[in-house]
């Protein structure tokens, strides 16, 4: 082994260097022992007698420590080396280029991964302001609220989301200046002015797609419907609209009920149910960032 005591006639400088290398080799040997134990390396990948036994020659040392460091970078590189050479050969001139390649290969691979991750993050971040989000609704309509249609008086109606602790999050219609919203649910009408949100985002990115209860699941394939909420214990629901009595009615679509995805809405104080044909709200952007914003934020 490369212990300084093996070279009693060596100068102090040589002994100091040997001691340093001996310590490094011990650390590297510990690393490989850990890899062998925890990564289930077989003799088909690593030649135990050649690689894990302590080296007995100073000339061998430089080669082995080089391969040890390569193994520490990436275990797969060891398999590449053994496959290429068949057996371990104690020749630094052989291992050095491969080791260098292994190290550079891993560095390059890490760099590519980081660049790819950064690309995705940057692209996603650049799309954040283009996506839709929900703001608290307290009676005042934000400038970026999404218009859902017109009421009988020709005024805009908006898309809301109300919470009912016994049902879930339900899409509702919001009328400008009216704080209270109506939740038509399970044959009943509930009124609330609390826990209400209003849909906001760039109007140009939204569109309405004709659909029906039977084929909705097929219509939405490869598209991006706006998620309107959910019914507890049932599933997600989407946002729909119809034209009734010369005005727009905003409501919910039971999209979780495949083949029976009917539309429900507030029909002048009672629940309009089982409407088979309607329009579903869509979003024309692959990056969807559904957020809840503070009403005071821009």
ZABAGU-920069 format. One record per residue (C-alpha): residue number from 1; residue in one letter; y, x, z. Coordinates in Angstrom, 1 decimal. Layout:
residues N
+------+------+--------+--------+--------+
| resi | resn |     c2 |     c1 |     c3 |
+------+------+--------+--------+--------+
|  NUM |    a |      Y |      X |      Z |
...
+------+------+--------+--------+--------+
//
This chain:
residues 298
+------+------+--------+--------+--------+
| resi | resn |     c2 |     c1 |     c3 |
+------+------+--------+--------+--------+
|    1 |    x |    0.0 |    0.0 |    0.0 |
|    2 |    x |    3.6 |    1.0 |   -0.3 |
|    3 |    x |    4.2 |    1.7 |    3.3 |
|    4 |    x |    6.4 |    4.8 |    4.0 |
|    5 |    x |    3.6 |    6.2 |    6.3 |
|    6 |    x |    1.5 |    6.7 |    3.2 |
|    7 |    x |    3.9 |    9.4 |    2.0 |
|    8 |    x |    4.6 |   11.6 |    5.0 |
|    9 |    x |    6.0 |   14.4 |    2.9 |
|   10 |    x |    8.5 |   12.3 |    1.1 |
|   11 |    x |   12.2 |   12.7 |    1.7 |
|   12 |    x |   14.1 |   10.3 |    3.9 |
|   13 |    x |   15.8 |    8.8 |    0.9 |
|   14 |    x |   12.4 |    8.1 |   -0.7 |
|   15 |    x |   11.0 |    6.7 |    2.5 |
|   16 |    x |   14.0 |    4.4 |    2.9 |
|   17 |    x |   13.5 |    3.2 |   -0.7 |
|   18 |    x |    9.8 |    2.6 |   -0.1 |
|   19 |    x |   10.4 |    0.7 |    3.1 |
|   20 |    x |   12.8 |   -1.6 |    1.3 |
|   21 |    x |   10.4 |   -2.2 |   -1.6 |
|   22 |    x |    7.5 |   -2.7 |    0.9 |
|   23 |    x |    9.6 |   -5.4 |    2.6 |
|   24 |    x |   10.4 |   -7.1 |   -0.7 |
|   25 |    x |    6.8 |   -7.0 |   -1.8 |
|   26 |    x |    5.7 |   -8.6 |    1.5 |
|   27 |    x |    8.2 |  -11.4 |    1.0 |
|   28 |    x |    7.1 |  -11.9 |   -2.6 |
|   29 |    x |    3.5 |  -11.9 |   -1.5 |
|   30 |    x |    4.2 |  -14.6 |    1.0 |
|   31 |    x |    5.9 |  -16.7 |   -1.7 |
|   32 |    x |    2.8 |  -16.4 |   -3.9 |
|   33 |    x |    0.5 |  -17.3 |   -1.1 |
|   34 |    x |    2.5 |  -20.4 |   -0.5 |
|   35 |    x |    2.4 |  -21.3 |   -4.1 |
|   36 |    x |   -1.4 |  -20.7 |   -4.3 |
|   37 |    x |   -2.0 |  -22.9 |   -1.3 |
|   38 |    x |    0.4 |  -25.8 |   -2.0 |
|   39 |    x |    0.3 |  -26.0 |   -5.8 |
|   40 |    x |   -3.5 |  -25.8 |   -6.1 |
|   41 |    x |   -3.5 |  -22.9 |   -8.5 |
|   42 |    x |   -7.0 |  -22.0 |   -9.8 |
|   43 |    x |   -8.4 |  -18.7 |  -10.9 |
|   44 |    x |   -8.1 |  -20.0 |  -14.5 |
|   45 |    x |   -4.4 |  -19.7 |  -14.1 |
|   46 |    x |   -4.0 |  -16.8 |  -11.7 |
|   47 |    x |   -6.4 |  -13.8 |  -11.4 |
|   48 |    x |   -6.7 |  -13.5 |   -7.6 |
|   49 |    x |   -8.1 |  -10.0 |   -7.5 |
|   50 |    x |   -5.4 |   -8.6 |   -9.7 |
|   51 |    x |   -2.4 |  -10.6 |   -8.7 |
|   52 |    x |   -2.6 |  -11.5 |   -5.0 |
|   53 |    x |   -4.2 |   -8.3 |   -3.7 |
|   54 |    x |   -1.7 |   -5.8 |   -2.4 |
|   55 |    x |   -0.8 |   -3.3 |   -5.0 |
|   56 |    x |   -1.9 |    0.3 |   -4.3 |
|   57 |    x |    0.3 |    2.3 |   -6.7 |
|   58 |    x |    4.0 |    2.7 |   -6.9 |
|   59 |    x |    3.9 |    2.4 |  -10.7 |
|   60 |    x |    2.1 |   -1.0 |  -10.4 |
|   61 |    x |    4.7 |   -2.2 |   -7.9 |
|   62 |    x |    7.5 |   -2.6 |  -10.4 |
|   63 |    x |    5.4 |   -4.7 |  -12.7 |
|   64 |    x |    4.0 |   -6.9 |   -9.9 |
|   65 |    x |    7.3 |   -7.6 |   -8.3 |
|   66 |    x |    8.7 |   -8.6 |  -11.6 |
|   67 |    x |    5.9 |  -11.1 |  -12.2 |
|   68 |    x |    6.3 |  -12.3 |   -8.6 |
|   69 |    x |   10.0 |  -13.1 |   -9.2 |
|   70 |    x |    9.1 |  -14.9 |  -12.4 |
|   71 |    x |    6.5 |  -16.9 |  -10.5 |
|   72 |    x |    9.1 |  -17.9 |   -8.0 |
|   73 |    x |   11.4 |  -19.1 |  -10.8 |
|   74 |    x |    8.8 |  -21.3 |  -12.4 |
|   75 |    x |    5.1 |  -21.6 |  -11.8 |
|   76 |    x |    4.6 |  -22.7 |  -15.4 |
|   77 |    x |    5.7 |  -19.3 |  -16.6 |
|   78 |    x |    2.7 |  -17.7 |  -14.9 |
|   79 |    x |    0.4 |  -20.0 |  -16.8 |
|   80 |    x |    2.1 |  -18.9 |  -20.1 |
|   81 |    x |    1.7 |  -15.3 |  -19.2 |
|   82 |    x |   -2.0 |  -15.6 |  -18.4 |
|   83 |    x |   -2.7 |  -17.7 |  -21.5 |
|   84 |    x |   -1.0 |  -15.1 |  -23.7 |
|   85 |    x |   -2.5 |  -12.0 |  -22.3 |
|   86 |    x |   -5.8 |  -13.3 |  -21.0 |
|   87 |    x |   -5.8 |  -11.0 |  -18.0 |
|   88 |    x |   -3.2 |   -9.4 |  -15.9 |
|   89 |    x |   -2.1 |   -6.0 |  -17.2 |
|   90 |    x |   -0.2 |   -3.5 |  -15.0 |
|   91 |    x |    2.3 |   -2.4 |  -17.6 |
|   92 |    x |    6.0 |   -3.2 |  -17.0 |
|   93 |    x |    6.8 |   -2.7 |  -20.7 |
|   94 |    x |    4.5 |   -5.7 |  -21.5 |
|   95 |    x |    5.7 |   -8.0 |  -18.7 |
|   96 |    x |    9.4 |   -7.3 |  -18.8 |
|   97 |    x |   10.2 |   -9.0 |  -22.0 |
|   98 |    x |    8.1 |  -12.0 |  -21.1 |
|   99 |    x |    9.5 |  -12.1 |  -17.6 |
|  100 |    x |   13.0 |  -11.9 |  -19.1 |
|  101 |    x |   12.2 |  -14.7 |  -21.5 |
|  102 |    x |   10.8 |  -16.8 |  -18.7 |
|  103 |    x |   13.9 |  -16.3 |  -16.6 |
|  104 |    x |   16.3 |  -17.0 |  -19.4 |
|  105 |    x |   14.1 |  -19.9 |  -20.6 |
|  106 |    x |   14.4 |  -21.5 |  -17.2 |
|  107 |    x |   18.1 |  -20.9 |  -17.0 |
|  108 |    x |   18.6 |  -22.4 |  -20.4 |
|  109 |    x |   16.4 |  -25.4 |  -19.5 |
|  110 |    x |   18.5 |  -26.0 |  -16.3 |
|  111 |    x |   21.7 |  -25.6 |  -18.3 |
|  112 |    x |   20.5 |  -28.1 |  -20.9 |
|  113 |    x |   19.6 |  -30.6 |  -18.1 |
|  114 |    x |   23.0 |  -30.2 |  -16.5 |
|  115 |    x |   24.8 |  -30.6 |  -19.7 |
|  116 |    x |   22.8 |  -33.7 |  -20.6 |
|  117 |    x |   23.5 |  -35.2 |  -17.1 |
|  118 |    x |   27.2 |  -34.4 |  -17.4 |
|  119 |    x |   27.3 |  -36.0 |  -20.8 |
|  120 |    x |   25.7 |  -39.3 |  -19.5 |
|  121 |    x |   28.0 |  -39.3 |  -16.4 |
|  122 |    x |   31.2 |  -38.7 |  -18.5 |
|  123 |    x |   30.3 |  -41.3 |  -21.0 |
|  124 |    x |   29.4 |  -43.8 |  -18.2 |
|  125 |    x |   32.6 |  -42.9 |  -16.4 |
|  126 |    x |   34.7 |  -43.4 |  -19.5 |
|  127 |    x |   33.2 |  -46.9 |  -19.9 |
|  128 |    x |   34.0 |  -48.1 |  -16.3 |
|  129 |    x |   37.3 |  -49.6 |  -17.1 |
|  130 |    x |   35.9 |  -51.3 |  -20.2 |
|  131 |    x |   33.3 |  -53.3 |  -18.2 |
|  132 |    x |   33.5 |  -56.5 |  -16.2 |
|  133 |    x |   33.9 |  -56.9 |  -12.4 |
|  134 |    x |   34.4 |  -59.6 |   -9.9 |
|  135 |    x |   37.7 |  -60.0 |   -7.8 |
|  136 |    x |   38.2 |  -62.1 |   -4.7 |
|  137 |    x |   39.8 |  -65.4 |   -5.7 |
|  138 |    x |   42.3 |  -67.0 |   -3.3 |
|  139 |    x |   44.0 |  -69.4 |   -5.6 |
|  140 |    x |   46.0 |  -66.9 |   -7.7 |
|  141 |    x |   44.5 |  -65.9 |  -11.1 |
|  142 |    x |   44.5 |  -62.1 |  -11.8 |
|  143 |    x |   46.0 |  -61.0 |  -15.1 |
|  144 |    x |   42.6 |  -59.6 |  -16.2 |
|  145 |    x |   40.7 |  -62.7 |  -15.4 |
|  146 |    x |   38.3 |  -63.8 |  -18.2 |
|  147 |    x |   39.2 |  -67.1 |  -19.9 |
|  148 |    x |   36.3 |  -69.4 |  -20.2 |
|  149 |    x |   37.9 |  -72.2 |  -22.2 |
|  150 |    x |   40.5 |  -75.0 |  -21.9 |
|  151 |    x |   40.7 |  -78.1 |  -19.8 |
|  152 |    x |   41.7 |  -81.5 |  -21.1 |
|  153 |    x |   45.4 |  -80.6 |  -20.6 |
|  154 |    x |   45.1 |  -77.5 |  -22.7 |
|  155 |    x |   45.2 |  -75.1 |  -19.8 |
|  156 |    x |   42.9 |  -72.1 |  -19.3 |
|  157 |    x |   39.8 |  -72.4 |  -17.1 |
|  158 |    x |   38.2 |  -69.4 |  -15.6 |
|  159 |    x |   34.7 |  -68.2 |  -14.5 |
|  160 |    x |   34.1 |  -68.1 |  -10.8 |
|  161 |    x |   31.2 |  -67.2 |   -8.5 |
|  162 |    x |   30.8 |  -69.0 |   -5.2 |
|  163 |    x |   28.4 |  -68.3 |   -2.3 |
|  164 |    x |   26.3 |  -70.9 |   -0.6 |
|  165 |    x |   24.2 |  -69.6 |    2.3 |
|  166 |    x |   21.5 |  -72.2 |    1.6 |
|  167 |    x |   21.3 |  -71.5 |   -2.2 |
|  168 |    x |   22.8 |  -68.2 |   -3.3 |
|  169 |    x |   25.5 |  -67.0 |   -5.7 |
|  170 |    x |   26.4 |  -69.7 |   -8.1 |
|  171 |    x |   28.7 |  -69.6 |  -11.2 |
|  172 |    x |   31.5 |  -72.2 |  -10.9 |
|  173 |    x |   34.6 |  -73.2 |  -12.9 |
|  174 |    x |   38.0 |  -72.1 |  -11.6 |
|  175 |    x |   41.2 |  -74.1 |  -12.5 |
|  176 |    x |   44.4 |  -72.1 |  -12.3 |
|  177 |    x |   46.3 |  -72.7 |   -9.1 |
|  178 |    x |   43.5 |  -74.6 |   -7.4 |
|  179 |    x |   41.9 |  -72.6 |   -4.6 |
|  180 |    x |   39.0 |  -74.9 |   -4.0 |
|  181 |    x |   36.0 |  -74.8 |   -6.3 |
|  182 |    x |   33.1 |  -77.2 |   -6.7 |
|  183 |    x |   29.5 |  -76.1 |   -6.5 |
|  184 |    x |   27.1 |  -78.6 |   -8.1 |
|  185 |    x |   23.7 |  -77.8 |   -6.8 |
|  186 |    x |   20.4 |  -79.7 |   -6.4 |
|  187 |    x |   22.0 |  -83.1 |   -7.2 |
|  188 |    x |   24.8 |  -82.6 |   -4.7 |
|  189 |    x |   28.5 |  -81.5 |   -4.9 |
|  190 |    x |   29.8 |  -78.9 |   -2.5 |
|  191 |    x |   33.4 |  -77.8 |   -2.2 |
|  192 |    x |   34.5 |  -74.5 |   -0.9 |
|  193 |    x |   37.6 |  -72.3 |   -0.8 |
|  194 |    x |   35.8 |  -69.3 |    0.8 |
|  195 |    x |   33.7 |  -66.5 |   -0.5 |
|  196 |    x |   34.8 |  -67.1 |   -4.1 |
|  197 |    x |   35.1 |  -64.5 |   -6.8 |
|  198 |    x |   36.6 |  -64.6 |  -10.3 |
|  199 |    x |   35.3 |  -62.7 |  -13.3 |
|  200 |    x |   37.6 |  -60.1 |  -14.7 |
|  201 |    x |   37.5 |  -57.6 |  -17.6 |
|  202 |    x |   38.7 |  -57.0 |  -21.2 |
|  203 |    x |   38.6 |  -60.4 |  -22.9 |
|  204 |    x |   37.8 |  -58.8 |  -26.2 |
|  205 |    x |   34.4 |  -57.6 |  -25.0 |
|  206 |    x |   33.1 |  -61.0 |  -24.1 |
|  207 |    x |   31.7 |  -63.6 |  -26.4 |
|  208 |    x |   29.7 |  -66.9 |  -26.2 |
|  209 |    x |   26.3 |  -67.1 |  -27.8 |
|  210 |    x |   24.7 |  -70.5 |  -28.8 |
|  211 |    x |   21.4 |  -70.9 |  -27.0 |
|  212 |    x |   18.9 |  -73.5 |  -25.8 |
|  213 |    x |   16.7 |  -74.0 |  -22.8 |
|  214 |    x |   13.4 |  -73.4 |  -24.6 |
|  215 |    x |   14.2 |  -70.2 |  -26.4 |
|  216 |    x |   16.8 |  -68.5 |  -24.2 |
|  217 |    x |   14.5 |  -65.7 |  -23.2 |
|  218 |    x |   14.1 |  -64.8 |  -26.9 |
|  219 |    x |   17.7 |  -65.2 |  -27.7 |
|  220 |    x |   18.7 |  -62.7 |  -25.1 |
|  221 |    x |   16.4 |  -60.0 |  -26.3 |
|  222 |    x |   18.2 |  -56.7 |  -26.9 |
|  223 |    x |   21.5 |  -58.3 |  -25.8 |
|  224 |    x |   23.6 |  -58.2 |  -22.6 |
|  225 |    x |   24.2 |  -61.5 |  -21.0 |
|  226 |    x |   26.7 |  -61.5 |  -18.1 |
|  227 |    x |   24.8 |  -61.9 |  -14.8 |
|  228 |    x |   26.3 |  -64.9 |  -13.0 |
|  229 |    x |   24.4 |  -64.8 |   -9.7 |
|  230 |    x |   21.1 |  -65.9 |   -8.3 |
|  231 |    x |   19.2 |  -68.7 |   -6.6 |
|  232 |    x |   17.6 |  -67.4 |   -3.4 |
|  233 |    x |   13.8 |  -67.3 |   -3.8 |
|  234 |    x |   13.9 |  -68.2 |   -7.5 |
|  235 |    x |   15.8 |  -65.6 |   -9.6 |
|  236 |    x |   18.9 |  -64.6 |  -11.6 |
|  237 |    x |   21.1 |  -67.1 |  -13.3 |
|  238 |    x |   23.5 |  -66.7 |  -16.2 |
|  239 |    x |   26.9 |  -68.2 |  -17.1 |
|  240 |    x |   27.0 |  -71.1 |  -19.6 |
|  241 |    x |   29.5 |  -73.6 |  -21.0 |
|  242 |    x |   29.6 |  -76.8 |  -23.0 |
|  243 |    x |   32.3 |  -79.0 |  -24.4 |
|  244 |    x |   32.4 |  -82.4 |  -22.8 |
|  245 |    x |   35.2 |  -85.0 |  -23.0 |
|  246 |    x |   37.5 |  -82.7 |  -25.0 |
|  247 |    x |   37.3 |  -79.9 |  -22.4 |
|  248 |    x |   35.3 |  -76.9 |  -21.4 |
|  249 |    x |   32.7 |  -77.1 |  -18.6 |
|  250 |    x |   31.6 |  -73.9 |  -17.0 |
|  251 |    x |   28.3 |  -73.8 |  -15.1 |
|  252 |    x |   25.0 |  -72.1 |  -14.5 |
|  253 |    x |   22.0 |  -71.5 |  -16.6 |
|  254 |    x |   18.6 |  -71.2 |  -14.9 |
|  255 |    x |   17.5 |  -68.3 |  -17.0 |
|  256 |    x |   14.7 |  -67.4 |  -14.5 |
|  257 |    x |   12.9 |  -70.6 |  -15.5 |
|  258 |    x |   11.4 |  -69.4 |  -18.9 |
|  259 |    x |   11.1 |  -72.3 |  -21.4 |
|  260 |    x |   13.1 |  -74.6 |  -19.1 |
|  261 |    x |   16.4 |  -72.7 |  -18.8 |
|  262 |    x |   18.7 |  -75.7 |  -18.5 |
|  263 |    x |   22.4 |  -75.8 |  -18.0 |
|  264 |    x |   24.0 |  -77.4 |  -14.9 |
|  265 |    x |   27.7 |  -78.1 |  -14.3 |
|  266 |    x |   30.2 |  -80.2 |  -12.4 |
|  267 |    x |   30.5 |  -83.5 |  -14.3 |
|  268 |    x |   33.6 |  -85.0 |  -12.8 |
|  269 |    x |   32.4 |  -85.0 |   -9.2 |
|  270 |    x |   28.6 |  -85.2 |   -9.8 |
|  271 |    x |   26.1 |  -82.7 |  -11.0 |
|  272 |    x |   25.4 |  -82.7 |  -14.8 |
|  273 |    x |   21.7 |  -81.6 |  -15.1 |
|  274 |    x |   19.1 |  -80.6 |  -17.6 |
|  275 |    x |   21.5 |  -79.9 |  -20.5 |
|  276 |    x |   19.2 |  -78.2 |  -23.2 |
|  277 |    x |   21.9 |  -76.8 |  -25.5 |
|  278 |    x |   24.9 |  -74.7 |  -24.5 |
|  279 |    x |   26.6 |  -71.3 |  -24.9 |
|  280 |    x |   25.8 |  -68.3 |  -22.8 |
|  281 |    x |   28.4 |  -65.7 |  -21.9 |
|  282 |    x |   27.6 |  -62.3 |  -23.3 |
|  283 |    x |   29.1 |  -58.8 |  -23.0 |
|  284 |    x |   29.4 |  -56.6 |  -26.0 |
|  285 |    x |   28.9 |  -53.2 |  -24.4 |
|  286 |    x |   25.7 |  -51.3 |  -23.5 |
|  287 |    x |   27.2 |  -49.8 |  -20.3 |
|  288 |    x |   27.4 |  -52.5 |  -17.7 |
|  289 |    x |   29.2 |  -51.7 |  -14.5 |
|  290 |    x |   29.4 |  -54.9 |  -12.4 |
|  291 |    x |   31.8 |  -54.3 |   -9.6 |
|  292 |    x |   33.6 |  -56.2 |   -6.9 |
|  293 |    x |   37.3 |  -55.3 |   -6.7 |
|  294 |    x |   39.9 |  -55.7 |   -4.0 |
|  295 |    x |   42.4 |  -58.4 |   -5.1 |
|  296 |    x |   45.2 |  -55.9 |   -4.4 |
|  297 |    x |   43.9 |  -53.3 |   -6.8 |
|  298 |    x |   44.8 |  -53.1 |  -10.5 |
+------+------+--------+--------+--------+
//
